[in-house]
């Protein structure tokens, strides 16, 4: 049966090369490991660092969930260093994170001005970035995760800046990076070569890989950096699945740590759920990651600050 609704004809699109795009972020924005970062301190940061160390020692999950802005903050080397040292054993990101990681590895720059390019209809329509859709389709065809295949491809490439790729570093160290894509969320979905079914298949495999990691969360740590929707929503469903199985197997997933790093100020006790009449109730990281999912044995922490300051501060606390 055919749909009665007309489709947008993608063959009419003009797709330009990345060489014609003005980039907002260039290589000099990315911090070296020994470069001074903006100052940040918090009395509870050392406790979260200690729990990551303990989780590593008992081989419990050390999960980093992140919005794309963490990469745009210029801390790729810090993330990669914690992967290499074993303090992160799973990374979950949205589709935009994968795009920034790929562009940075390939051309040493990323990020375009939405305000500039949306006026001319050029936003997101850049040829090289659209080639990621071919890797997504390949992931689905090979039964690989979306993040897994992107990491594999970047790692095997001759891209001049692939040492900055979190995807490649994680693949090299067999640390899963799961990419949780939402159809229509990412510039890849504008392109004529986007295969929605392949995107769904590869990203859903990533969700199942993530849910498997959450099964190891007892005595582990889950970090969320700058993800207001993806992290709390994906984590919530995966935790429900993991606890469903754990209950049947007479196991527990209750004693673990969550920590949210974000820019949103939280007034009062962040470990208490706000009433629905308060706009803060709808800030999902608080009610989901900091309150509801740790209410029966876990403990949560909140750190307000810019990621360019907070992530290096966390790494320093771990290595202190």
Backbone as CSV, one residue per row, in Angstrom:
resi,resn,N_x,N_y,N_z,CA_x,CA_y,CA_z,C_x,C_y,C_z
1,UNK,0.847,-1.190,0.000,0.000,0.000,0.000,0.885,1.243,0.000
2,UNK,0.631,2.188,-0.870,1.436,3.398,-0.993,0.878,4.510,-0.121
3,UNK,1.776,5.338,0.388,1.359,6.494,1.189,0.627,7.503,0.315
4,UNK,-0.309,8.168,0.898,-1.045,9.202,0.162,-0.375,10.573,0.264
5,UNK,0.777,10.643,0.942,1.449,11.913,1.159,2.704,12.030,0.302
6,UNK,2.962,13.226,-0.175,4.130,13.488,-1.014,5.393,13.554,-0.169
7,UNK,6.515,13.134,-0.751,7.815,13.173,-0.095,8.673,14.298,-0.659
8,UNK,9.586,14.788,0.160,10.584,15.738,-0.308,11.551,14.987,-1.227
9,UNK,11.802,15.539,-2.402,12.700,14.916,-3.382,14.129,15.372,-3.105
10,UNK,14.938,14.494,-2.508,16.291,14.866,-2.119,17.232,15.024,-3.306
11,UNK,16.853,14.544,-4.461,17.718,14.673,-5.633,17.844,16.130,-6.085
12,UNK,16.976,16.986,-5.583,17.022,18.402,-5.960,18.039,19.192,-5.142
13,UNK,18.614,18.573,-4.088,19.497,19.289,-3.179,20.853,19.593,-3.809
14,UNK,21.399,20.747,-3.463,22.767,21.105,-3.831,23.644,20.857,-2.608
15,UNK,24.592,19.937,-2.739,25.488,19.581,-1.636,26.885,20.070,-1.989
16,UNK,27.469,20.862,-1.092,28.745,21.509,-1.374,29.888,20.838,-0.610
17,UNK,31.126,21.041,-1.055,32.276,20.474,-0.334,32.572,21.255,0.944
18,UNK,33.149,20.556,1.914,33.484,21.195,3.185,34.474,22.344,3.009
19,UNK,35.276,22.313,1.936,36.250,23.381,1.701,35.573,24.733,1.537
20,UNK,34.295,24.741,1.200,33.576,26.005,1.014,32.880,26.467,2.289
21,UNK,32.978,25.697,3.360,32.304,26.062,4.611,33.237,26.874,5.509
22,UNK,32.694,27.858,6.185,33.422,28.574,7.224,33.223,27.830,8.535
23,UNK,34.313,27.423,9.173,34.244,26.625,10.386,34.396,27.524,11.617
24,UNK,33.632,27.229,12.637,33.699,28.016,13.869,34.787,27.541,14.817
25,UNK,35.179,26.269,14.717,36.182,25.708,15.622,37.319,25.095,14.813
26,UNK,38.554,25.439,15.200,39.743,24.949,14.512,40.669,24.238,15.504
27,UNK,41.730,23.644,14.989,42.600,22.797,15.796,43.104,23.471,17.063
28,UNK,43.388,24.774,16.992,43.958,25.440,18.155,42.985,25.536,19.325
29,UNK,41.722,25.172,19.098,40.729,25.190,20.180,40.862,23.971,21.095
30,UNK,41.461,22.883,20.586,41.515,21.641,21.355,42.698,21.653,22.318
31,UNK,42.393,21.445,23.583,43.393,21.526,24.642,44.389,20.372,24.569
32,UNK,45.660,20.683,24.758,46.649,19.646,25.012,46.485,19.167,26.449
33,UNK,46.927,17.953,26.726,46.764,17.404,28.071,47.443,18.262,29.136
34,UNK,48.571,18.872,28.776,49.307,19.664,29.755,49.009,21.153,29.649
35,UNK,48.030,21.530,28.824,47.667,22.942,28.690,46.789,23.369,29.865
36,UNK,46.920,24.611,30.312,46.056,25.075,31.398,44.597,25.143,30.947
37,UNK,43.724,24.584,31.765,42.287,24.646,31.509,41.682,25.706,32.410
38,UNK,40.482,26.186,32.095,39.836,27.136,32.992,39.722,26.541,34.393
39,UNK,39.895,27.347,35.421,39.861,26.809,36.789,38.487,26.291,37.168
40,UNK,38.480,25.204,37.929,37.231,24.662,38.461,37.550,23.827,39.688
41,UNK,36.772,24.030,40.725,36.914,23.203,41.920,35.540,22.961,42.514
42,UNK,35.407,21.832,43.173,34.152,21.466,43.831,34.503,20.468,44.930
43,UNK,33.939,20.622,46.107,34.333,19.749,47.213,34.013,18.279,47.010
44,UNK,33.077,17.966,46.092,32.693,16.571,45.904,33.323,15.929,44.672
45,UNK,34.115,16.696,43.930,34.710,16.152,42.712,35.667,15.004,43.027
46,UNK,36.423,15.145,44.100,37.342,14.085,44.490,36.642,12.790,44.844
47,UNK,35.427,12.885,45.404,34.674,11.674,45.749,34.238,10.921,44.495
48,UNK,33.792,11.647,43.480,33.417,10.994,42.222,34.652,10.353,41.581
49,UNK,35.783,11.047,41.638,37.025,10.486,41.102,37.385,9.194,41.835
50,UNK,37.251,9.191,43.160,37.563,7.990,43.936,36.658,6.827,43.539
51,UNK,35.402,7.124,43.291,34.471,6.056,42.919,34.767,5.503,41.524
52,UNK,35.250,6.345,40.632,35.682,5.845,39.322,36.881,4.915,39.484
53,UNK,37.798,5.276,40.347,38.963,4.418,40.611,38.510,3.081,41.199
54,UNK,37.589,3.132,42.157,37.082,1.898,42.764,36.349,1.040,41.735
55,UNK,35.564,1.683,40.855,34.834,0.940,39.829,35.781,0.239,38.877
56,UNK,36.878,0.899,38.547,37.876,0.271,37.685,38.481,-0.953,38.373
57,UNK,38.763,-0.836,39.647,39.402,-1.933,40.384,38.507,-3.167,40.471
58,UNK,37.184,-2.949,40.563,36.280,-4.109,40.640,35.624,-4.425,39.297
59,UNK,36.087,-3.763,38.238,35.602,-3.988,36.875,34.102,-3.764,36.742
60,UNK,33.590,-2.775,37.462,32.211,-2.336,37.260,32.190,-1.291,36.147
61,UNK,31.024,-0.990,35.647,30.891,-0.079,34.511,31.366,1.328,34.858
62,UNK,32.074,1.946,33.919,32.473,3.355,33.995,31.983,4.008,32.709
63,UNK,30.782,4.562,32.764,30.076,5.012,31.569,30.097,6.532,31.482
64,UNK,30.466,7.043,30.323,30.369,8.468,30.021,29.287,8.677,28.976
65,UNK,28.234,9.400,29.344,27.213,9.824,28.385,27.423,11.310,28.121
66,UNK,27.315,11.703,26.865,27.723,13.067,26.538,26.920,13.655,25.401
67,UNK,26.690,14.960,25.518,26.211,15.727,24.389,27.392,16.133,23.526
68,UNK,27.111,16.598,22.317,28.181,16.943,21.385,29.026,18.107,21.889
69,UNK,28.459,18.931,22.772,29.202,20.100,23.236,30.449,19.716,24.021
70,UNK,30.483,18.525,24.604,31.697,18.114,25.316,32.881,18.048,24.351
71,UNK,32.650,17.554,23.140,33.714,17.540,22.137,34.025,18.951,21.663
72,UNK,33.001,19.751,21.483,33.210,21.136,21.050,33.922,21.959,22.119
73,UNK,33.906,21.489,23.358,34.623,22.193,24.419,36.135,22.017,24.306
74,UNK,36.570,21.114,23.443,38.002,20.975,23.186,38.731,20.016,24.096
75,UNK,38.032,19.028,24.649,38.657,18.133,25.631,38.816,16.707,25.105
76,UNK,38.884,16.538,23.800,39.036,15.195,23.229,40.226,14.446,23.813
77,UNK,41.349,15.134,23.950,42.548,14.449,24.462,42.340,13.961,25.891
78,UNK,41.585,14.685,26.667,41.323,14.290,28.054,40.426,13.050,28.104
79,UNK,39.433,13.005,27.211,38.570,11.827,27.134,39.390,10.611,26.700
80,UNK,40.196,10.797,25.658,41.007,9.698,25.146,41.975,9.197,26.206
81,UNK,42.560,10.099,26.981,43.490,9.692,28.023,42.801,8.820,29.075
82,UNK,41.573,9.150,29.445,40.856,8.336,30.428,40.434,6.990,29.838
83,UNK,40.181,6.944,28.530,39.948,5.659,27.862,41.211,4.806,27.959
84,UNK,42.344,5.387,27.599,43.609,4.645,27.576,44.013,4.158,28.964
85,UNK,43.661,4.897,29.998,44.001,4.518,31.372,42.976,3.569,31.995
86,UNK,41.883,3.306,31.280,40.888,2.363,31.761,39.836,2.934,32.684
87,UNK,39.749,4.261,32.799,38.756,4.861,33.683,37.407,5.063,32.997
88,UNK,37.352,4.895,31.695,36.095,4.896,30.949,36.040,3.613,30.139
89,UNK,34.957,2.853,30.292,34.849,1.622,29.504,33.588,1.579,28.650
90,UNK,32.872,2.691,28.594,31.759,2.824,27.648,31.482,4.311,27.473
91,UNK,31.268,4.716,26.220,30.902,6.100,25.915,29.641,6.085,25.072
92,UNK,28.683,6.905,25.456,27.444,7.051,24.694,27.318,8.506,24.254
93,UNK,27.069,8.723,22.983,26.928,10.079,22.462,25.758,10.163,21.507
94,UNK,25.372,11.375,21.167,24.330,11.555,20.165,24.960,11.620,18.770
95,UNK,24.117,11.733,17.771,24.621,11.750,16.403,25.520,12.931,16.114
96,UNK,25.220,14.072,16.707,26.040,15.270,16.478,27.457,15.057,16.984
97,UNK,27.606,14.326,18.094,28.938,14.047,18.607,29.774,13.270,17.608
98,UNK,29.164,12.278,16.972,29.887,11.494,15.968,30.289,12.360,14.781
99,UNK,29.426,13.285,14.395,29.724,14.170,13.262,30.910,15.073,13.587
100,UNK,30.907,15.693,14.759,32.019,16.567,15.139,33.327,15.780,15.223
101,UNK,33.271,14.583,15.779,34.464,13.753,15.916,35.045,13.427,14.540
102,UNK,34.184,13.059,13.603,34.603,12.712,12.248,35.195,13.917,11.518
103,UNK,34.504,15.048,11.575,35.002,16.234,10.870,36.345,16.685,11.429
104,UNK,36.486,16.644,12.739,37.740,17.051,13.352,38.881,16.140,12.898
105,UNK,38.635,14.833,12.872,39.667,13.893,12.441,40.034,14.107,10.974
106,UNK,39.047,14.404,10.170,39.272,14.473,8.726,39.890,15.792,8.275
107,UNK,39.388,16.914,8.790,39.853,18.208,8.267,40.433,19.123,9.343
108,UNK,40.409,18.705,10.617,40.963,19.537,11.666,40.127,20.751,12.000
109,UNK,38.842,20.685,11.730,37.921,21.777,12.041,36.514,21.202,12.087
110,UNK,35.606,21.921,12.714,34.222,21.483,12.773,33.345,22.650,13.206
111,UNK,32.057,22.463,13.139,31.037,23.410,13.597,30.829,24.541,12.594
112,UNK,29.599,24.664,12.164,29.218,25.735,11.250,28.215,26.655,11.933
113,UNK,28.097,27.852,11.411,27.155,28.821,11.959,25.750,28.515,11.449
114,UNK,24.888,28.095,12.365,23.496,27.855,11.985,22.870,29.152,11.478
115,UNK,23.117,30.248,12.210,22.515,31.537,11.838,22.903,31.948,10.422
116,UNK,24.141,31.650,10.034,24.607,32.040,8.699,24.038,31.139,7.609
117,UNK,24.163,29.819,7.801,23.876,28.901,6.710,22.407,28.502,6.590
118,UNK,21.628,28.680,7.639,20.208,28.349,7.498,19.508,29.355,6.588
119,UNK,20.043,30.570,6.505,19.430,31.604,5.653,19.531,31.251,4.178
120,UNK,20.617,30.581,3.810,20.834,30.247,2.401,20.467,28.802,2.080
121,UNK,20.022,28.055,3.078,19.683,26.656,2.852,20.885,25.759,2.682
122,UNK,22.056,26.198,3.141,23.271,25.388,3.024,23.567,24.603,4.286
123,UNK,22.906,24.920,5.382,23.236,24.305,6.661,23.203,22.777,6.576
124,UNK,24.306,22.159,6.950,24.378,20.703,7.023,24.643,19.986,5.728
125,UNK,24.548,20.674,4.621,24.641,20.009,3.322,26.072,20.111,2.776
126,UNK,26.963,19.340,3.406,28.375,19.332,3.051,28.778,17.914,2.666
127,UNK,29.403,17.813,1.508,29.592,16.522,0.836,30.330,15.491,1.699
128,UNK,31.485,15.887,2.246,32.298,14.911,2.974,31.571,14.383,4.213
129,UNK,30.911,15.274,4.937,30.186,14.834,6.128,29.088,13.850,5.754
130,UNK,28.427,14.079,4.641,27.369,13.184,4.185,27.858,11.786,3.878
131,UNK,29.168,11.631,3.630,29.722,10.303,3.367,29.618,9.390,4.590
132,UNK,29.429,9.991,5.768,29.196,9.165,6.955,27.994,8.245,6.773
133,UNK,27.026,8.677,5.966,25.856,7.821,5.724,26.244,6.488,5.090
134,UNK,27.301,6.486,4.276,27.754,5.233,3.667,28.319,4.298,4.743
135,UNK,28.983,4.858,5.743,29.512,4.051,6.838,28.396,3.550,7.746
136,UNK,27.356,4.349,7.875,26.198,3.910,8.669,25.527,2.728,7.977
137,UNK,25.339,2.839,6.672,24.737,1.736,5.913,25.619,0.494,5.988
138,UNK,26.924,0.684,5.939,27.851,-0.439,6.052,27.730,-1.100,7.421
139,UNK,27.592,-0.279,8.474,27.430,-0.832,9.819,26.220,-1.746,9.887
140,UNK,25.111,-1.294,9.316,23.902,-2.117,9.331,24.100,-3.401,8.533
141,UNK,24.755,-3.302,7.383,24.968,-4.481,6.537,25.886,-5.501,7.197
142,UNK,26.838,-5.036,8.001,27.816,-5.929,8.643,27.404,-6.324,10.057
143,UNK,26.217,-5.887,10.490,25.764,-6.143,11.865,26.730,-5.569,12.891
144,UNK,27.232,-4.379,12.627,28.082,-3.656,13.558,27.300,-2.502,14.168
145,UNK,27.723,-2.064,15.347,27.130,-0.871,15.914,27.514,0.349,15.105
146,UNK,26.696,1.386,15.191,26.977,2.608,14.439,28.309,3.209,14.893
147,UNK,28.471,3.390,16.201,29.721,3.945,16.710,30.914,3.048,16.449
148,UNK,30.684,1.747,16.529,31.764,0.784,16.276,32.318,0.936,14.872
149,UNK,31.451,1.019,13.872,31.933,1.102,12.501,32.562,2.449,12.202
150,UNK,32.019,3.524,12.767,32.642,4.825,12.552,34.049,4.837,13.155
151,UNK,34.185,4.294,14.355,35.508,4.221,14.966,36.470,3.369,14.156
152,UNK,35.977,2.239,13.661,36.803,1.342,12.848,37.279,2.049,11.581
153,UNK,36.378,2.772,10.949,36.708,3.458,9.705,37.687,4.611,9.912
154,UNK,37.475,5.400,10.952,38.390,6.512,11.218,39.763,5.975,11.601
155,UNK,39.792,4.936,12.431,41.067,4.360,12.864,41.865,3.815,11.680
156,UNK,41.199,3.262,10.669,41.907,2.692,9.517,42.155,3.715,8.410
157,UNK,41.717,4.952,8.613,41.854,5.992,7.592,43.236,6.632,7.654
158,UNK,43.489,7.514,6.677,44.707,8.327,6.709,44.389,9.773,7.052
159,UNK,43.302,9.979,7.760,42.911,11.334,8.134,44.022,11.975,8.982
160,UNK,44.372,13.203,8.706,45.553,13.802,9.349,45.406,14.062,10.840
161,UNK,44.183,14.120,11.329,43.986,14.471,12.737,43.219,13.387,13.493
162,UNK,43.365,12.143,13.059,42.594,11.074,13.689,43.057,10.786,15.113
163,UNK,44.211,11.319,15.510,44.642,11.157,16.904,43.704,11.894,17.861
164,UNK,42.901,12.814,17.362,41.929,13.536,18.180,40.566,12.854,18.210
165,UNK,40.421,11.766,17.496,39.117,11.105,17.391,38.854,10.208,18.595
166,UNK,37.808,10.528,19.338,37.374,9.677,20.447,36.872,8.348,19.908
167,UNK,36.160,8.376,18.779,35.644,7.149,18.182,36.772,6.194,17.825
168,UNK,37.825,6.719,17.207,38.951,5.867,16.801,39.701,5.330,18.011
169,UNK,39.948,6.186,19.001,40.681,5.750,20.194,39.912,4.664,20.936
170,UNK,38.614,4.846,21.052,37.798,3.855,21.745,37.811,2.528,20.993
171,UNK,37.692,2.574,19.668,37.737,1.343,18.881,39.084,0.648,19.060
172,UNK,40.136,1.425,19.082,41.496,0.871,19.235,41.655,0.136,20.559
173,UNK,40.970,0.619,21.589,41.082,0.021,22.923,39.880,-0.863,23.275
174,UNK,39.068,-1.191,22.276,37.896,-2.067,22.451,36.931,-1.537,23.508
175,UNK,36.785,-0.232,23.551,35.796,0.431,24.410,34.615,0.824,23.522
176,UNK,33.424,0.311,23.781,32.296,0.644,22.925,31.940,2.135,22.985
177,UNK,31.733,2.717,21.819,31.088,4.027,21.720,29.752,3.795,21.027
178,UNK,28.688,4.107,21.720,27.361,3.928,21.138,26.808,5.277,20.725
179,UNK,26.252,5.320,19.522,25.704,6.554,18.963,24.187,6.418,18.926
180,UNK,23.519,7.267,19.678,22.075,7.184,19.844,21.423,8.266,18.983
181,UNK,21.098,7.878,17.760,20.607,8.823,16.756,19.093,8.939,16.814
182,UNK,18.614,10.115,16.572,17.177,10.345,16.403,16.932,10.816,14.980
183,UNK,16.043,10.165,14.261,15.821,10.501,12.847,15.351,11.951,12.723
184,UNK,16.058,12.699,11.890,15.763,14.109,11.692,16.540,15.026,12.612
185,UNK,17.293,14.460,13.555,18.055,15.280,14.493,19.365,15.789,13.897
186,UNK,19.942,15.038,12.968,21.316,15.288,12.543,21.392,15.712,11.082
187,UNK,22.448,16.464,10.749,22.593,16.947,9.385,22.753,15.806,8.389
188,UNK,23.190,14.645,8.849,23.313,13.494,7.944,21.978,13.142,7.310
189,UNK,20.901,13.407,8.013,19.589,12.983,7.550,19.043,13.896,6.449
190,UNK,19.722,14.986,6.184,19.346,15.861,5.067,19.815,15.306,3.727
191,UNK,20.829,14.442,3.770,21.544,14.085,2.546,20.811,13.020,1.728
192,UNK,20.962,13.076,0.401,20.288,12.098,-0.459,20.683,10.648,-0.187
193,UNK,21.875,10.405,0.359,22.328,9.024,0.580,21.984,8.513,1.971
194,UNK,21.165,9.229,2.717,20.782,8.750,4.048,19.778,7.608,3.928
195,UNK,20.070,6.510,4.589,19.181,5.343,4.632,18.608,5.264,6.038
196,UNK,17.345,5.638,6.171,16.726,5.663,7.490,16.684,4.301,8.153
197,UNK,16.439,3.259,7.372,16.385,1.906,7.938,17.748,1.484,8.470
198,UNK,18.815,1.814,7.739,20.164,1.465,8.187,20.529,2.248,9.440
199,UNK,20.167,3.520,9.468,20.426,4.333,10.658,19.734,3.731,11.870
200,UNK,18.487,3.353,11.698,17.737,2.756,12.799,18.332,1.436,13.251
201,UNK,18.716,0.601,12.308,19.271,-0.707,12.662,20.588,-0.572,13.413
202,UNK,21.492,0.277,12.899,22.814,0.418,13.520,22.717,1.112,14.876
203,UNK,21.865,2.120,14.973,21.740,2.827,16.245,20.993,1.985,17.273
204,UNK,20.044,1.159,16.831,19.368,0.283,17.785,20.320,-0.796,18.308
205,UNK,21.210,-1.274,17.460,22.239,-2.195,17.944,23.072,-1.502,19.016
206,UNK,23.380,-0.218,18.800,24.121,0.531,19.807,23.346,0.629,21.119
207,UNK,22.039,0.805,21.032,21.239,0.851,22.255,21.344,-0.460,23.031
208,UNK,21.334,-1.580,22.333,21.459,-2.875,23.005,22.864,-3.075,23.577
209,UNK,23.872,-2.558,22.893,25.238,-2.596,23.437,25.304,-1.761,24.710
210,UNK,24.642,-0.607,24.683,24.618,0.246,25.867,23.883,-0.438,27.021
211,UNK,22.747,-1.051,26.732,21.993,-1.731,27.782,22.817,-2.851,28.408
212,UNK,23.621,-3.511,27.619,24.508,-4.552,28.152,25.535,-3.944,29.115
213,UNK,26.047,-2.755,28.790,26.988,-2.083,29.690,26.311,-1.710,31.005
214,UNK,25.056,-1.285,30.937,24.327,-0.895,32.140,24.118,-2.096,33.066
215,UNK,24.108,-3.307,32.516,24.009,-4.503,33.363,25.170,-4.611,34.333
216,UNK,26.272,-3.930,34.054,27.462,-3.977,34.911,27.560,-2.755,35.821
217,UNK,26.450,-2.044,36.015,26.505,-0.774,36.733,26.554,-0.928,38.253
218,UNK,26.227,-2.103,38.805,26.331,-2.291,40.251,27.775,-1.986,40.694
219,UNK,27.915,-1.031,41.633,29.203,-0.534,42.134,29.972,0.266,41.078
220,UNK,29.279,0.633,40.007,29.917,1.406,38.951,29.558,2.884,39.015
221,UNK,29.918,3.593,37.946,29.711,5.039,37.869,29.175,5.390,36.493
222,UNK,28.166,6.245,36.473,27.645,6.789,35.212,27.773,8.304,35.258
223,UNK,28.500,8.858,34.288,28.693,10.295,34.148,27.851,10.808,32.998
224,UNK,27.238,11.958,33.171,26.492,12.601,32.088,27.004,14.026,31.938
225,UNK,27.555,14.327,30.763,28.071,15.663,30.475,27.213,16.320,29.396
226,UNK,26.429,17.294,29.793,25.760,18.168,28.835,24.770,17.495,27.913
227,UNK,24.023,16.541,28.409,22.996,15.899,27.585,21.658,15.981,28.302
228,UNK,20.820,16.910,27.870,19.552,17.155,28.557,18.474,16.147,28.201
229,UNK,18.574,15.511,27.034,17.526,14.594,26.577,18.067,13.192,26.357
230,UNK,19.077,13.043,25.479,19.543,11.706,25.118,19.975,10.899,26.335
231,UNK,20.874,11.460,27.138,21.432,10.682,28.248,20.362,10.208,29.224
232,UNK,19.527,11.097,29.772,18.538,10.598,30.734,17.529,9.637,30.129
233,UNK,17.136,9.855,28.890,16.108,8.995,28.294,16.666,7.625,27.907
234,UNK,17.829,7.587,27.300,18.424,6.305,26.902,18.826,5.500,28.138
235,UNK,19.427,6.162,29.105,19.820,5.511,30.358,18.621,4.931,31.090
236,UNK,17.528,5.667,31.138,16.329,5.213,31.853,15.806,3.900,31.275
237,UNK,15.696,3.827,29.961,15.172,2.604,29.338,16.147,1.441,29.492
238,UNK,17.441,1.719,29.326,18.431,0.653,29.458,18.468,0.125,30.889
239,UNK,18.345,1.015,31.874,18.350,0.576,33.266,17.124,-0.271,33.572
240,UNK,15.985,0.088,33.019,14.779,-0.724,33.213,14.987,-2.133,32.675
241,UNK,15.578,-2.250,31.495,15.853,-3.559,30.907,16.840,-4.350,31.759
242,UNK,17.923,-3.679,32.194,18.950,-4.364,32.970,18.405,-4.832,34.315
243,UNK,17.586,-4.008,34.964,17.015,-4.397,36.254,15.963,-5.493,36.094
244,UNK,15.247,-5.485,34.996,14.269,-6.530,34.736,14.944,-7.899,34.737
245,UNK,16.062,-7.990,34.031,16.808,-9.249,33.967,17.474,-9.556,35.303
246,UNK,18.031,-8.528,35.950,18.702,-8.742,37.227,17.745,-9.297,38.274
247,UNK,16.535,-8.798,38.310,15.553,-9.306,39.279,15.261,-10.783,39.042
248,UNK,15.173,-11.176,37.782,14.897,-12.571,37.459,16.074,-13.460,37.826
249,UNK,17.283,-12.900,37.781,18.487,-13.667,38.093,18.939,-13.468,39.538
250,UNK,18.095,-12.840,40.340,18.360,-12.595,41.767,19.672,-11.824,41.939
251,UNK,19.806,-10.764,41.172,20.925,-9.841,41.304,20.372,-8.441,41.560
252,UNK,21.262,-7.522,41.905,20.861,-6.136,42.143,21.652,-5.184,41.253
253,UNK,20.991,-4.121,40.835,21.667,-2.975,40.219,21.128,-1.755,40.957
254,UNK,21.646,-1.548,42.155,21.158,-0.461,43.013,22.278,0.413,43.556
255,UNK,23.417,-0.195,43.808,24.498,0.520,44.493,25.490,1.046,43.457
256,UNK,25.218,2.219,42.958,26.111,2.825,41.979,26.030,4.346,42.104
257,UNK,26.909,5.009,41.385,27.034,6.466,41.456,26.666,7.083,40.121
258,UNK,25.902,8.158,40.167,25.662,8.965,38.974,26.166,10.382,39.242
259,UNK,26.668,11.020,38.190,27.138,12.401,38.306,26.774,13.147,37.035
260,UNK,26.110,14.263,37.202,25.716,15.101,36.072,26.564,16.361,36.083
261,UNK,27.121,16.686,34.926,27.896,17.911,34.722,27.158,18.733,33.673
262,UNK,26.713,19.921,34.053,25.913,20.708,33.126,26.048,22.187,33.455
263,UNK,25.426,23.017,32.618,25.469,24.464,32.801,24.257,25.008,33.539
264,UNK,23.266,24.173,33.772,22.003,24.618,34.363,22.138,24.712,35.877
265,UNK,21.946,25.891,36.455,21.976,25.985,37.918,20.762,25.271,38.524
266,UNK,20.996,24.468,39.549,19.910,23.800,40.250,19.807,24.412,41.643
267,UNK,18.663,24.987,41.925,18.445,25.612,43.220,17.989,24.561,44.238
268,UNK,18.503,24.668,45.452,18.071,23.749,46.494,18.745,22.399,46.394
269,UNK,18.067,21.380,46.909,18.619,20.023,46.979,18.423,19.321,45.639
270,UNK,19.513,19.087,44.904,19.401,18.474,43.572,18.990,17.011,43.664
271,UNK,19.048,16.425,44.860,18.663,15.024,45.030,17.169,14.865,45.338
272,UNK,16.427,15.949,45.307,14.982,15.891,45.537,14.237,16.316,44.279
273,UNK,13.216,15.559,43.940,12.435,15.867,42.745,11.566,17.093,42.983
274,UNK,11.558,17.983,42.013,10.776,19.205,42.104,9.313,18.936,41.754
275,UNK,8.389,19.763,42.209,6.984,19.603,41.817,6.784,19.965,40.349
276,UNK,5.739,19.424,39.759,5.485,19.679,38.333,5.198,21.143,38.045
277,UNK,4.847,21.896,39.047,4.589,23.326,38.869,5.880,24.125,38.721
278,UNK,7.017,23.510,39.025,8.319,24.163,38.908,8.922,23.821,37.547
279,UNK,9.312,24.816,36.729,9.897,24.513,35.415,11.114,23.587,35.505
280,UNK,11.826,23.622,36.627,12.988,22.754,36.789,12.639,21.279,36.796
281,UNK,11.358,20.946,37.049,10.914,19.552,37.029,11.201,18.911,35.676
282,UNK,11.190,19.721,34.625,11.319,19.185,33.276,12.777,19.113,32.807
283,UNK,13.720,19.405,33.694,15.134,19.185,33.405,15.425,17.720,33.717
284,UNK,15.401,16.890,32.681,15.435,15.443,32.858,16.676,14.913,33.582
285,UNK,17.858,15.502,33.374,19.004,14.958,34.109,18.803,14.961,35.616
286,UNK,18.104,15.959,36.142,17.904,15.974,37.585,16.945,14.873,38.031
287,UNK,15.744,14.866,37.487,14.753,13.924,38.017,15.082,12.477,37.654
288,UNK,15.725,12.256,36.515,16.017,10.884,36.086,17.350,10.378,36.625
289,UNK,18.423,11.144,36.394,19.762,10.656,36.731,20.116,10.933,38.189
290,UNK,19.671,12.060,38.718,20.063,12.455,40.071,19.087,12.021,41.148
291,UNK,17.841,11.692,40.766,16.833,11.390,41.784,16.268,9.972,41.622
292,UNK,15.488,9.746,40.600,14.656,8.543,40.529,15.463,7.251,40.443
293,UNK,16.496,7.231,39.626,17.183,5.948,39.363,18.186,5.567,40.447
294,UNK,18.458,6.481,41.386,19.366,6.155,42.491,18.632,6.168,43.833
295,UNK,17.308,6.166,43.786,16.519,6.322,45.007,16.572,5.105,45.923
296,UNK,17.034,3.966,45.413,16.982,2.739,46.219,18.367,2.163,46.502
297,UNK,19.345,3.051,46.695,20.657,2.554,47.085,21.838,3.262,46.460
298,UNK,21.599,4.042,45.422,22.691,4.748,44.766,22.898,6.138,45.346
299,UNK,23.844,6.861,44.768,24.099,8.235,45.207,24.456,9.076,43.994
300,UNK,23.989,10.308,43.989,24.193,11.188,42.842,24.946,12.450,43.236
301,UNK,25.555,13.074,42.219,26.321,14.308,42.405,26.023,15.243,41.236
302,UNK,26.065,16.544,41.509,25.837,17.520,40.449,26.950,18.566,40.453
303,UNK,27.454,18.864,39.245,28.528,19.838,39.078,28.125,20.823,37.982
304,UNK,28.018,22.068,38.335,27.605,23.108,37.399,28.836,23.859,36.916
305,UNK,29.052,23.854,35.622,30.210,24.562,35.090,30.441,24.230,33.630
306,UNK,31.316,24.986,32.999,31.643,24.783,31.591,32.464,23.504,31.427
307,UNK,32.141,22.724,30.405,32.824,21.436,30.204,34.327,21.596,29.979
308,UNK,34.734,22.713,29.420,36.161,22.944,29.185,36.921,23.047,30.513
309,UNK,36.181,23.363,31.572,36.776,23.418,32.906,36.514,22.146,33.697
310,UNK,35.283,21.618,33.626,34.915,20.521,34.524,35.531,19.188,34.123
311,UNK,35.611,18.889,32.820,36.173,17.585,32.451,37.667,17.501,32.769
312,UNK,38.480,18.498,32.430,39.879,18.434,32.866,40.021,18.382,34.386
313,UNK,39.128,19.061,35.117,39.192,19.011,36.580,38.909,17.608,37.093
314,UNK,37.954,16.919,36.482,37.672,15.538,36.875,38.873,14.648,36.598
315,UNK,39.486,14.815,35.443,40.674,14.002,35.119,41.790,14.274,36.116
316,UNK,42.023,15.533,36.470,43.065,15.847,37.454,42.775,15.172,38.795
317,UNK,41.503,15.174,39.172,41.129,14.551,40.457,41.371,13.047,40.434
318,UNK,41.126,12.417,39.289,41.353,10.978,39.177,42.842,10.650,39.282
319,UNK,43.665,11.483,38.664,45.094,11.197,38.585,45.878,11.766,39.765
320,UNK,45.211,12.502,40.624,45.915,13.139,41.759,46.538,12.100,42.685
